[in-house]
Amino acid sequence: MILEHVLLSVSPEQVTPYLLAFERAKPIILAQPGCCSCRLLPQVEVPGAFLLLVEWERKEQHTEGFRRREAYREWSRLLHPFYAKVPSVSYFEITK
Protein backbone atom coordinates (compact mmCIF):
# COMPACT_ATOMS: atom_id res chain seq x y z
CA MET A 1 0.00 0.00 0.00
CA ILE A 2 1.27 3.48 -0.92
CA LEU A 3 0.43 6.83 0.66
CA GLU A 4 0.60 9.82 -1.68
CA HIS A 5 1.48 12.94 0.33
CA VAL A 6 0.78 16.29 -1.37
CA LEU A 7 1.45 19.73 0.10
CA LEU A 8 -0.99 22.29 -1.33
CA SER A 9 -1.13 26.06 -1.10
CA VAL A 10 -4.28 28.04 -1.90
CA SER A 11 -4.64 31.78 -1.40
CA PRO A 12 -6.68 32.32 1.81
CA GLU A 13 -9.46 34.19 0.01
CA GLN A 14 -9.92 31.18 -2.31
CA VAL A 15 -10.25 28.54 0.43
CA THR A 16 -14.07 28.32 0.36
CA PRO A 17 -14.33 27.96 -3.45
CA TYR A 18 -11.44 25.49 -3.36
CA LEU A 19 -13.15 23.31 -0.76
CA LEU A 20 -16.32 23.30 -2.85
CA ALA A 21 -14.31 22.30 -5.93
CA PHE A 22 -12.55 19.59 -3.94
CA GLU A 23 -15.88 18.08 -2.90
CA ARG A 24 -16.76 17.84 -6.61
CA ALA A 25 -13.35 16.38 -7.47
CA LYS A 26 -13.03 13.84 -4.65
CA PRO A 27 -15.40 11.24 -6.17
CA ILE A 28 -13.31 11.34 -9.36
CA ILE A 29 -10.17 10.10 -7.62
CA LEU A 30 -12.03 7.70 -5.35
CA ALA A 31 -13.46 5.98 -8.44
CA GLN A 32 -9.99 5.24 -9.85
CA PRO A 33 -8.66 1.67 -9.84
CA GLY A 34 -6.39 1.16 -6.85
CA CYS A 35 -7.48 4.28 -4.94
CA CYS A 36 -8.40 3.26 -1.39
CA SER A 37 -8.94 6.62 0.32
CA CYS A 38 -8.54 10.37 -0.07
CA ARG A 39 -8.33 12.99 2.70
CA LEU A 40 -7.73 16.73 2.58
CA LEU A 41 -6.42 18.20 5.84
CA PRO A 42 -6.19 21.95 6.46
CA GLN A 43 -3.05 23.15 8.22
CA VAL A 44 -4.01 24.73 11.54
CA GLU A 45 -1.39 27.50 11.58
CA VAL A 46 -1.48 28.55 7.91
CA PRO A 47 -4.75 29.54 6.21
CA GLY A 48 -4.83 28.10 2.70
CA ALA A 49 -2.26 25.36 3.36
CA PHE A 50 -3.47 21.76 3.00
CA LEU A 51 -2.17 18.23 3.12
CA LEU A 52 -3.75 15.81 0.64
CA LEU A 53 -3.37 12.13 1.54
CA VAL A 54 -4.36 9.49 -0.99
CA GLU A 55 -3.90 5.77 -0.41
CA TRP A 56 -3.16 3.65 -3.47
CA GLU A 57 -2.69 -0.10 -3.74
CA ARG A 58 0.40 0.63 -5.89
CA LYS A 59 2.19 3.87 -6.84
CA GLU A 60 1.77 3.10 -10.56
CA GLN A 61 -2.00 3.25 -10.19
CA HIS A 62 -1.53 6.95 -9.58
CA THR A 63 1.46 7.80 -11.77
CA GLU A 64 0.72 5.55 -14.76
CA GLY A 65 -3.00 5.03 -14.27
CA PHE A 66 -4.92 8.03 -12.96
CA ARG A 67 -2.57 10.68 -14.35
CA ARG A 68 -3.01 9.30 -17.87
CA ARG A 69 -6.81 9.14 -17.80
CA GLU A 70 -9.44 11.64 -18.82
CA ALA A 71 -10.55 11.67 -15.17
CA TYR A 72 -7.23 13.30 -14.23
CA ARG A 73 -7.87 16.12 -16.71
CA GLU A 74 -11.22 16.77 -15.01
CA TRP A 75 -9.57 16.62 -11.55
CA SER A 76 -6.95 19.11 -12.76
CA ARG A 77 -9.54 21.40 -14.35
CA LEU A 78 -11.43 21.60 -11.05
CA LEU A 79 -8.47 22.00 -8.66
CA HIS A 80 -5.24 23.15 -10.28
CA PRO A 81 -6.33 26.76 -10.94
CA PHE A 82 -6.47 27.29 -7.15
CA TYR A 83 -2.87 26.35 -6.41
CA ALA A 84 -0.57 29.26 -5.63
CA LYS A 85 2.45 27.08 -6.51
CA VAL A 86 3.11 23.65 -7.98
CA PRO A 87 2.20 21.05 -5.32
CA SER A 88 4.93 18.94 -3.76
CA VAL A 89 4.14 15.22 -4.16
CA SER A 90 5.84 12.37 -2.26
CA TYR A 91 5.05 8.68 -1.85
CA PHE A 92 5.39 6.60 1.28
CA GLU A 93 5.07 2.86 1.78
CA ILE A 94 2.47 1.84 4.33
CA THR A 95 3.74 -1.08 6.35
CA LYS A 96 1.83 -3.03 8.92
MOPAC internal coordinates of N, CA, C and O (Angstrom, degrees):
PM7 1SCF
backbone

  N    0.0000 0     0.00 0     0.00 0    0    0    0
  C    1.4424 1     0.00 0     0.00 0    1    0    0
  C    1.5329 1   107.59 1     0.00 0    2    1    0
  O    1.2310 1   121.12 1   -39.10 1    3    2    1
  N    1.3368 1   115.46 1   140.90 1    3    2    1
  C    1.4628 1   122.29 1  -177.16 1    5    3    2
  C    1.5267 1   109.54 1  -121.69 1    6    5    3
  O    1.2310 1   120.82 1   -41.61 1    7    6    5
  N    1.3220 1   116.04 1   138.39 1    7    6    5
  C    1.4574 1   122.09 1   175.44 1    9    7    6
  C    1.5229 1   108.19 1  -108.83 1   10    9    7
  O    1.2310 1   121.09 1   -63.07 1   11   10    9
  N    1.3135 1   115.52 1   116.93 1   11   10    9
  C    1.4699 1   121.89 1   174.01 1   13   11   10
  C    1.5297 1   106.85 1   -85.01 1   14   13   11
  O    1.2310 1   120.68 1   -51.10 1   15   14   13
  N    1.3098 1   116.31 1   128.90 1   15   14   13
  C    1.4637 1   123.98 1  -175.40 1   17   15   14
  C    1.5262 1   106.68 1  -120.07 1   18   17   15
  O    1.2310 1   120.18 1   -64.11 1   19   18   17
  N    1.3455 1   117.27 1   115.89 1   19   18   17
  C    1.4600 1   120.57 1  -175.39 1   21   19   18
  C    1.5263 1   109.86 1  -126.39 1   22   21   19
  O    1.2310 1   120.49 1   -57.44 1   23   22   21
  N    1.3263 1   116.67 1   122.56 1   23   22   21
  C    1.4584 1   121.33 1   175.36 1   25   23   22
  C    1.5195 1   107.96 1   -91.13 1   26   25   23
  O    1.2310 1   120.93 1   -54.44 1   27   26   25
  N    1.3388 1   115.82 1   125.56 1   27   26   25
  C    1.4633 1   122.30 1  -175.62 1   29   27   26
  C    1.5130 1   110.41 1  -121.21 1   30   29   27
  O    1.2310 1   121.15 1   -34.02 1   31   30   29
  N    1.3225 1   115.41 1   145.98 1   31   30   29
  C    1.4614 1   121.06 1   177.44 1   33   31   30
  C    1.5278 1   108.86 1  -132.13 1   34   33   31
  O    1.2310 1   121.43 1   -57.59 1   35   34   33
  N    1.3391 1   114.88 1   122.41 1   35   34   33
  C    1.4587 1   122.74 1  -179.84 1   37   35   34
  C    1.5291 1   106.87 1  -124.01 1   38   37   35
  O    1.2310 1   119.92 1   -40.35 1   39   38   37
  N    1.3207 1   117.75 1   139.65 1   39   38   37
  C    1.4636 1   117.50 1   178.57 1   41   39   38
  C    1.5364 1   108.99 1   -62.49 1   42   41   39
  O    1.2310 1   120.09 1   -42.34 1   43   42   41
  N    1.3314 1   117.44 1   137.66 1   43   42   41
  C    1.4680 1   121.71 1  -173.64 1   45   43   42
  C    1.5281 1   114.33 1   -52.18 1   46   45   43
  O    1.2310 1   119.97 1   145.30 1   47   46   45
  N    1.3241 1   117.65 1   -34.70 1   47   46   45
  C    1.4675 1   119.20 1  -179.89 1   49   47   46
  C    1.5269 1   112.33 1   -74.03 1   50   49   47
  O    1.2310 1   120.01 1   169.50 1   51   50   49
  N    1.3265 1   117.59 1   -10.50 1   51   50   49
  C    1.4686 1   121.92 1   179.65 1   53   51   50
  C    1.5330 1   113.34 1  -103.04 1   54   53   51
  O    1.2310 1   120.20 1  -175.96 1   55   54   53
  N    1.3411 1   117.21 1     4.04 1   55   54   53
  C    1.4624 1   120.46 1  -175.60 1   57   55   54
  C    1.5302 1   111.89 1   -60.18 1   58   57   55
  O    1.2310 1   119.53 1   131.73 1   59   58   57
  N    1.3207 1   118.51 1   -48.27 1   59   58   57
  C    1.4686 1   120.35 1  -177.75 1   61   59   58
  C    1.5224 1   111.90 1   -61.66 1   62   61   59
  O    1.2310 1   118.81 1   130.69 1   63   62   61
  N    1.3536 1   119.88 1   -49.31 1   63   62   61
  C    1.4640 1   118.68 1   176.58 1   65   63   62
  C    1.5281 1   112.79 1   -62.20 1   66   65   63
  O    1.2310 1   120.61 1   145.34 1   67   66   65
  N    1.3354 1   116.44 1   -34.66 1   67   66   65
  C    1.4615 1   119.84 1   178.56 1   69   67   66
  C    1.5279 1   110.59 1   -63.84 1   70   69   67
  O    1.2310 1   120.30 1   134.03 1   71   70   69
  N    1.3146 1   117.03 1   -45.97 1   71   70   69
  C    1.4642 1   120.35 1  -179.84 1   73   71   70
  C    1.5262 1   111.34 1   -61.98 1   74   73   71
  O    1.2310 1   120.10 1   142.85 1   75   74   73
  N    1.3139 1   117.41 1   -37.15 1   75   74   73
  C    1.4643 1   120.68 1   176.30 1   77   75   74
  C    1.5261 1   110.53 1   -65.59 1   78   77   75
  O    1.2310 1   120.41 1   137.60 1   79   78   77
  N    1.3305 1   116.82 1   -42.40 1   79   78   77
  C    1.4612 1   120.98 1   177.66 1   81   79   78
  C    1.5306 1   110.79 1   -64.79 1   82   81   79
  O    1.2310 1   120.51 1   141.69 1   83   82   81
  N    1.3285 1   116.63 1   -38.31 1   83   82   81
  C    1.4583 1   119.90 1   179.55 1   85   83   82
  C    1.5228 1   110.96 1   -63.93 1   86   85   83
  O    1.2310 1   120.11 1   140.86 1   87   86   85
  N    1.3120 1   117.40 1   -39.14 1   87   86   85
  C    1.4703 1   120.29 1   178.18 1   89   87   86
  C    1.5293 1   111.08 1   -62.60 1   90   89   87
  O    1.2310 1   120.21 1   148.22 1   91   90   89
  N    1.3233 1   117.20 1   -31.78 1   91   90   89
  C    1.4682 1   121.18 1   175.84 1   93   91   90
  C    1.5252 1   111.01 1   -75.46 1   94   93   91
  O    1.2310 1   120.41 1   146.93 1   95   94   93
  N    1.3270 1   116.82 1   -33.07 1   95   94   93
  C    1.4601 1   121.44 1  -176.06 1   97   95   94
  C    1.5347 1   113.07 1   -83.49 1   98   97   95
  O    1.2310 1   119.87 1   150.64 1   99   98   97
  N    1.2923 1   117.85 1   -29.36 1   99   98   97
  C    1.4666 1   121.46 1  -174.70 1  101   99   98
  C    1.5322 1   113.51 1   -54.91 1  102  101   99
  O    1.2310 1   118.67 1   135.42 1  103  102  101
  N    1.3311 1   120.13 1   -44.58 1  103  102  101
  C    1.4688 1   118.90 1   178.44 1  105  103  102
  C    1.5308 1   113.38 1   -61.77 1  106  105  103
  O    1.2310 1   120.31 1   154.28 1  107  106  105
  N    1.3223 1   117.02 1   -25.72 1  107  106  105
  C    1.4647 1   120.58 1   178.99 1  109  107  106
  C    1.5235 1   110.25 1   -63.65 1  110  109  107
  O    1.2310 1   120.37 1   131.74 1  111  110  109
  N    1.3242 1   116.89 1   -48.26 1  111  110  109
  C    1.4705 1   119.78 1  -177.98 1  113  111  110
  C    1.5268 1   110.91 1   -73.73 1  114  113  111
  O    1.2310 1   120.49 1   143.30 1  115  114  113
  N    1.3193 1   116.67 1   -36.70 1  115  114  113
  C    1.4636 1   119.20 1   179.87 1  117  115  114
  C    1.5216 1   112.29 1   -64.51 1  118  117  115
  O    1.2310 1   119.87 1   156.57 1  119  118  117
  N    1.3178 1   117.86 1   -23.43 1  119  118  117
  C    1.4646 1   122.13 1   179.93 1  121  119  118
  C    1.5235 1   112.75 1   -83.41 1  122  121  119
  O    1.2310 1   119.87 1   174.75 1  123  122  121
  N    1.3293 1   117.85 1    -5.25 1  123  122  121
  C    1.4650 1   121.21 1  -176.74 1  125  123  122
  C    1.5263 1   111.52 1   -77.35 1  126  125  123
  O    1.2310 1   120.53 1   -37.64 1  127  126  125
  N    1.3389 1   116.60 1   142.36 1  127  126  125
  C    1.4626 1   119.44 1   176.30 1  129  127  126
  C    1.5276 1   110.88 1   -56.69 1  130  129  127
  O    1.2310 1   120.97 1   -49.19 1  131  130  129
  N    1.3199 1   115.75 1   130.81 1  131  130  129
  C    1.4560 1   121.22 1   177.53 1  133  131  130
  C    1.5069 1   115.42 1    88.37 1  134  133  131
  O    1.2310 1   119.58 1   170.57 1  135  134  133
  N    1.3324 1   118.41 1    -9.43 1  135  134  133
  C    1.4709 1   120.26 1   178.17 1  137  135  134
  C    1.5250 1   108.53 1   -82.54 1  138  137  135
  O    1.2310 1   120.92 1   -56.10 1  139  138  137
  N    1.3224 1   115.84 1   123.90 1  139  138  137
  C    1.4678 1   121.30 1  -176.13 1  141  139  138
  C    1.5220 1   112.97 1  -103.47 1  142  141  139
  O    1.2310 1   120.35 1   150.05 1  143  142  141
  N    1.3405 1   116.94 1   -29.95 1  143  142  141
  C    1.4637 1   119.94 1   179.42 1  145  143  142
  C    1.5256 1   109.54 1  -165.14 1  146  145  143
  O    1.2310 1   121.59 1   -18.29 1  147  146  145
  N    1.3301 1   114.57 1   161.71 1  147  146  145
  C    1.4640 1   121.23 1  -179.92 1  149  147  146
  C    1.5212 1   107.92 1  -150.14 1  150  149  147
  O    1.2310 1   120.65 1   -55.38 1  151  150  149
  N    1.3327 1   116.36 1   124.62 1  151  150  149
  C    1.4721 1   121.28 1   179.43 1  153  151  150
  C    1.5149 1   109.65 1  -133.94 1  154  153  151
  O    1.2310 1   121.00 1   -41.36 1  155  154  153
  N    1.3188 1   115.69 1   138.64 1  155  154  153
  C    1.4625 1   122.19 1   175.15 1  157  155  154
  C    1.5197 1   107.72 1  -115.46 1  158  157  155
  O    1.2310 1   120.73 1   -60.55 1  159  158  157
  N    1.3322 1   116.20 1   119.45 1  159  158  157
  C    1.4656 1   121.63 1  -175.98 1  161  159  158
  C    1.5156 1   110.21 1  -114.69 1  162  161  159
  O    1.2310 1   119.75 1   -56.83 1  163  162  161
  N    1.3417 1   118.09 1   123.17 1  163  162  161
  C    1.4623 1   119.78 1   176.32 1  165  163  162
  C    1.5297 1   110.47 1   -76.86 1  166  165  163
  O    1.2310 1   120.92 1   -39.33 1  167  166  165
  N    1.3231 1   115.84 1   140.67 1  167  166  165
  C    1.4653 1   119.88 1   176.02 1  169  167  166
  C    1.5172 1   108.04 1   -76.74 1  170  169  167
  O    1.2310 1   120.17 1   -48.11 1  171  170  169
  N    1.3058 1   117.27 1   131.89 1  171  170  169
  C    1.4607 1   123.03 1  -175.13 1  173  171  170
  C    1.5248 1   112.04 1   -64.97 1  174  173  171
  O    1.2310 1   120.24 1   136.54 1  175  174  173
  N    1.3285 1   117.15 1   -43.46 1  175  174  173
  C    1.4638 1   120.68 1  -172.63 1  177  175  174
  C    1.5318 1   114.43 1   -84.67 1  178  177  175
  O    1.2310 1   119.85 1   162.45 1  179  178  177
  N    1.3300 1   117.89 1   -17.55 1  179  178  177
  C    1.4666 1   120.11 1  -172.56 1  181  179  178
  C    1.5302 1   110.14 1  -127.41 1  182  181  179
  O    1.2310 1   119.95 1   -74.90 1  183  182  181
  N    1.3311 1   117.70 1   105.10 1  183  182  181
  C    1.4653 1   119.53 1   177.11 1  185  183  182
  C    1.5333 1   110.45 1   -60.24 1  186  185  183
  O    1.2310 1   121.09 1   -48.10 1  187  186  185
  N    1.3196 1   115.52 1   131.90 1  187  186  185
  C    1.4604 1   120.63 1   179.42 1  189  187  186
  C    1.5181 1   114.36 1    91.62 1  190  189  187
  O    1.2310 1   119.61 1   174.97 1  191  190  189
  N    1.3201 1   118.34 1    -5.03 1  191  190  189
  C    1.4644 1   121.56 1   177.09 1  193  191  190
  C    1.5271 1   108.72 1   -97.71 1  194  193  191
  O    1.2310 1   120.82 1   -45.27 1  195  194  193
  N    1.3374 1   116.03 1   134.73 1  195  194  193
  C    1.4587 1   121.50 1  -177.11 1  197  195  194
  C    1.5163 1   110.33 1  -136.80 1  198  197  195
  O    1.2310 1   121.59 1   -23.59 1  199  198  197
  N    1.3236 1   114.57 1   156.41 1  199  198  197
  C    1.4483 1   122.46 1   171.03 1  201  199  198
  C    1.5265 1   106.81 1  -118.66 1  202  201  199
  O    1.2310 1   120.77 1   -59.10 1  203  202  201
  N    1.3237 1   116.13 1   120.90 1  203  202  201
  C    1.4603 1   122.00 1   176.39 1  205  203  202
  C    1.5161 1   107.47 1  -100.95 1  206  205  203
  O    1.2310 1   120.64 1   -54.44 1  207  206  205
  N    1.3316 1   116.38 1   125.56 1  207  206  205
  C    1.4600 1   122.37 1   178.34 1  209  207  206
  C    1.5230 1   108.66 1  -119.67 1  210  209  207
  O    1.2310 1   121.12 1   -58.60 1  211  210  209
  N    1.3209 1   115.46 1   121.40 1  211  210  209
  C    1.4660 1   120.66 1   179.42 1  213  211  210
  C    1.5220 1   107.56 1  -126.44 1  214  213  211
  O    1.2310 1   120.61 1   -52.78 1  215  214  213
  N    1.3240 1   116.44 1   127.22 1  215  214  213
  C    1.4614 1   121.03 1   176.19 1  217  215  214
  C    1.5147 1   109.35 1   -95.06 1  218  217  215
  O    1.2310 1   121.42 1   -49.49 1  219  218  217
  N    1.3296 1   114.89 1   130.51 1  219  218  217
  C    1.4656 1   122.92 1   177.73 1  221  219  218
  C    1.5220 1   108.40 1  -122.61 1  222  221  219
  O    1.2310 1   120.71 1   -30.89 1  223  222  221
  N    1.3148 1   116.26 1   149.11 1  223  222  221
  C    1.4620 1   119.81 1   174.00 1  225  223  222
  C    1.5323 1   109.41 1   -64.14 1  226  225  223
  O    1.2310 1   120.71 1   138.04 1  227  226  225
  N    1.3470 1   116.25 1   -41.96 1  227  226  225
  C    1.4618 1   122.56 1   177.97 1  229  227  226
  C    1.5254 1   108.83 1  -141.19 1  230  229  227
  O    1.2310 1   119.81 1   -31.40 1  231  230  229
  N    1.3095 1   117.97 1   148.60 1  231  230  229
  C    1.4661 1   122.64 1  -179.84 1  233  231  230
  C    1.5272 1   111.35 1   -57.79 1  234  233  231
  O    1.2310 1   120.22 1   140.43 1  235  234  233
  N    1.3227 1   117.19 1   -39.57 1  235  234  233
  C    1.4616 1   121.72 1  -177.09 1  237  235  234
  C    1.5259 1   112.40 1   -61.77 1  238  237  235
  O    1.2310 1   120.35 1   154.77 1  239  238  237
  N    1.3157 1   116.94 1   -25.23 1  239  238  237
  C    1.4649 1   119.03 1   178.39 1  241  239  238
  C    1.5270 1   110.91 1   -66.35 1  242  241  239
  O    1.2310 1   120.75 1   156.91 1  243  242  241
  N    1.3186 1   116.16 1   -23.09 1  243  242  241
  C    1.4587 1   120.25 1   173.93 1  245  243  242
  C    1.5226 1   110.19 1   -90.26 1  246  245  243
  O    1.2310 1   120.51 1   124.72 1  247  246  245
  N    1.3315 1   116.64 1   -55.28 1  247  246  245
  C    1.4684 1   120.88 1  -171.49 1  249  247  246
  C    1.5259 1   113.49 1   -71.29 1  250  249  247
  O    1.2310 1   120.00 1   141.35 1  251  250  249
  N    1.3248 1   117.60 1   -38.65 1  251  250  249
  C    1.4638 1   120.92 1  -177.07 1  253  251  250
  C    1.5221 1   112.57 1  -106.55 1  254  253  251
  O    1.2310 1   120.52 1   166.75 1  255  254  253
  N    1.3179 1   116.61 1   -13.25 1  255  254  253
  C    1.4570 1   120.92 1   179.77 1  257  255  254
  C    1.5133 1   111.00 1  -100.11 1  258  257  255
  O    1.2310 1   120.69 1    98.13 1  259  258  257
  N    1.3095 1   116.28 1   -81.87 1  259  258  257
  C    1.4688 1   122.37 1  -175.00 1  261  259  258
  C    1.5233 1   112.43 1   -54.21 1  262  261  259
  O    1.2310 1   119.86 1   133.12 1  263  262  261
  N    1.3096 1   117.88 1   -46.88 1  263  262  261
  C    1.4753 1   120.39 1  -176.01 1  265  263  262
  C    1.5303 1   113.95 1   -65.82 1  266  265  263
  O    1.2310 1   120.18 1   166.96 1  267  266  265
  N    1.3093 1   117.26 1   -13.04 1  267  266  265
  C    1.4705 1   120.46 1   179.55 1  269  267  266
  C    1.5316 1   112.29 1  -104.65 1  270  269  267
  O    1.2310 1   120.43 1  -177.02 1  271  270  269
  N    1.3166 1   116.78 1     2.98 1  271  270  269
  C    1.4659 1   120.44 1  -177.48 1  273  271  270
  C    1.5256 1   111.41 1   -99.92 1  274  273  271
  O    1.2310 1   121.87 1   -19.58 1  275  274  273
  N    1.3126 1   114.03 1   160.42 1  275  274  273
  C    1.4640 1   121.45 1   175.49 1  277  275  274
  C    1.5305 1   110.32 1   -58.86 1  278  277  275
  O    1.2310 1   120.33 1   146.37 1  279  278  277
  N    1.3135 1   116.98 1   -33.63 1  279  278  277
  C    1.4724 1   121.26 1   179.66 1  281  279  278
  C    1.5277 1   110.86 1   -58.35 1  282  281  279
  O    1.2310 1   120.13 1   144.21 1  283  282  281
  N    1.3375 1   117.36 1   -35.79 1  283  282  281
  C    1.4625 1   120.06 1   178.79 1  285  283  282
  C    1.5224 1   110.98 1   -66.59 1  286  285  283
  O    1.2310 1   120.12 1   143.82 1  287  286  285
  N    1.3218 1   117.38 1   -36.18 1  287  286  285
  C    1.4655 1   119.87 1   177.61 1  289  287  286
  C    1.5239 1   110.58 1   -64.08 1  290  289  287
  O    1.2310 1   120.23 1   142.59 1  291  290  289
  N    1.3181 1   117.17 1   -37.41 1  291  290  289
  C    1.4728 1   120.53 1   177.13 1  293  291  290
  C    1.5346 1   110.35 1   -68.78 1  294  293  291
  O    1.2310 1   120.13 1   135.85 1  295  294  293
  N    1.3191 1   117.37 1   -44.15 1  295  294  293
  C    1.4743 1   123.25 1   175.63 1  297  295  294
  C    1.5272 1   109.27 1   -54.96 1  298  297  295
  O    1.2310 1   120.60 1   131.43 1  299  298  297
  N    1.3239 1   116.46 1   -48.57 1  299  298  297
  C    1.4614 1   122.01 1  -179.67 1  301  299  298
  C    1.5235 1   111.60 1   -63.51 1  302  301  299
  O    1.2310 1   120.44 1   136.82 1  303  302  301
  N    1.3190 1   116.76 1   -43.18 1  303  302  301
  C    1.4633 1   120.97 1  -179.93 1  305  303  302
  C    1.5285 1   110.95 1   -59.39 1  306  305  303
  O    1.2310 1   120.81 1   140.71 1  307  306  305
  N    1.3212 1   116.07 1   -39.29 1  307  306  305
  C    1.4676 1   120.65 1  -178.83 1  309  307  306
  C    1.5281 1   112.83 1   -74.16 1  310  309  307
  O    1.2310 1   119.75 1   141.53 1  311  310  309
  N    1.3387 1   118.08 1   -38.47 1  311  310  309
  C    1.4662 1   120.91 1  -167.74 1  313  311  310
  C    1.5285 1   116.02 1  -109.45 1  314  313  311
  O    1.2310 1   119.70 1   141.95 1  315  314  313
  N    1.2963 1   118.18 1   -38.05 1  315  314  313
  C    1.4650 1   120.27 1  -172.04 1  317  315  314
  C    1.5276 1   114.96 1   -61.15 1  318  317  315
  O    1.2310 1   118.57 1   148.38 1  319  318  317
  N    1.3261 1   120.33 1   -31.62 1  319  318  317
  C    1.4703 1   118.53 1   178.18 1  321  319  318
  C    1.5334 1   113.96 1   -61.46 1  322  321  319
  O    1.2310 1   119.89 1   160.62 1  323  322  321
  N    1.3227 1   117.82 1   -19.38 1  323  322  321
  C    1.4689 1   121.09 1  -178.30 1  325  323  322
  C    1.5262 1   113.43 1   -82.16 1  326  325  323
  O    1.2310 1   119.84 1   160.31 1  327  326  325
  N    1.3263 1   117.91 1   -19.69 1  327  326  325
  C    1.4582 1   119.84 1  -171.50 1  329  327  326
  C    1.5188 1   111.83 1   -75.38 1  330  329  327
  O    1.2310 1   121.15 1   -53.23 1  331  330  329
  N    1.3311 1   115.40 1   126.77 1  331  330  329
  C    1.4553 1   122.17 1   179.50 1  333  331  330
  C    1.5366 1   111.03 1   -71.45 1  334  333  331
  O    1.2310 1   120.37 1   152.92 1  335  334  333
  N    1.3405 1   116.91 1   -27.08 1  335  334  333
  C    1.4652 1   121.79 1   176.59 1  337  335  334
  C    1.5179 1   108.10 1  -148.00 1  338  337  335
  O    1.2310 1   120.87 1   -14.56 1  339  338  337
  N    1.3158 1   115.93 1   165.44 1  339  338  337
  C    1.4624 1   120.91 1  -179.80 1  341  339  338
  C    1.5257 1   109.01 1   -62.28 1  342  341  339
  O    1.2310 1   119.96 1   -53.17 1  343  342  341
  N    1.3381 1   117.69 1   126.83 1  343  342  341
  C    1.4671 1   120.09 1  -178.78 1  345  343  342
  C    1.5254 1   112.58 1   -63.92 1  346  345  343
  O    1.2310 1   121.51 1   -32.47 1  347  346  345
  N    1.3097 1   114.72 1   147.53 1  347  346  345
  C    1.4607 1   122.62 1   175.70 1  349  347  346
  C    1.5325 1   107.97 1   -92.75 1  350  349  347
  O    1.2310 1   120.41 1   -58.61 1  351  350  349
  N    1.3446 1   116.81 1   121.39 1  351  350  349
  C    1.4598 1   121.84 1  -177.20 1  353  351  350
  C    1.5232 1   109.57 1  -115.64 1  354  353  351
  O    1.2310 1   120.89 1   -48.11 1  355  354  353
  N    1.3404 1   115.91 1   131.89 1  355  354  353
  C    1.4629 1   122.67 1   175.98 1  357  355  354
  C    1.5246 1   108.04 1  -135.71 1  358  357  355
  O    1.2310 1   121.25 1   -22.26 1  359  358  357
  N    1.3274 1   115.21 1   157.74 1  359  358  357
  C    1.4660 1   120.90 1   179.65 1  361  359  358
  C    1.5114 1   109.17 1  -123.99 1  362  361  359
  O    1.2310 1   121.09 1   -40.42 1  363  362  361
  N    1.3390 1   115.52 1   139.58 1  363  362  361
  C    1.4442 1   122.14 1  -179.45 1  365  363  362
  C    1.5161 1   109.32 1  -129.80 1  366  365  363
  O    1.2310 1   120.57 1   -37.72 1  367  366  365
  N    1.3074 1   116.51 1   142.28 1  367  366  365
  C    1.4584 1   120.92 1   177.53 1  369  367  366
  C    1.5236 1   108.98 1   -84.81 1  370  369  367
  O    1.2310 1   121.11 1   -49.88 1  371  370  369
  N    1.3055 1   115.49 1   130.12 1  371  370  369
  C    1.4649 1   120.91 1   176.54 1  373  371  370
  C    1.5225 1   106.85 1   -91.46 1  374  373  371
  O    1.2310 1   121.14 1   -60.77 1  375  374  373
  N    1.3166 1   115.43 1   119.23 1  375  374  373
  C    1.4544 1   120.27 1   177.91 1  377  375  374
  C    1.5118 1   108.57 1  -112.98 1  378  377  375
  O    1.2310 1   121.49 1   -24.93 1  379  378  377
  N    1.3129 1   114.76 1   155.07 1  379  378  377
  C    1.4683 1   118.28 1  -177.70 1  381  379  378
  C    1.4915 1   111.43 1  -113.47 1  382  381  379
  O    1.2310 1   120.10 1   180.00 1  383  382  381

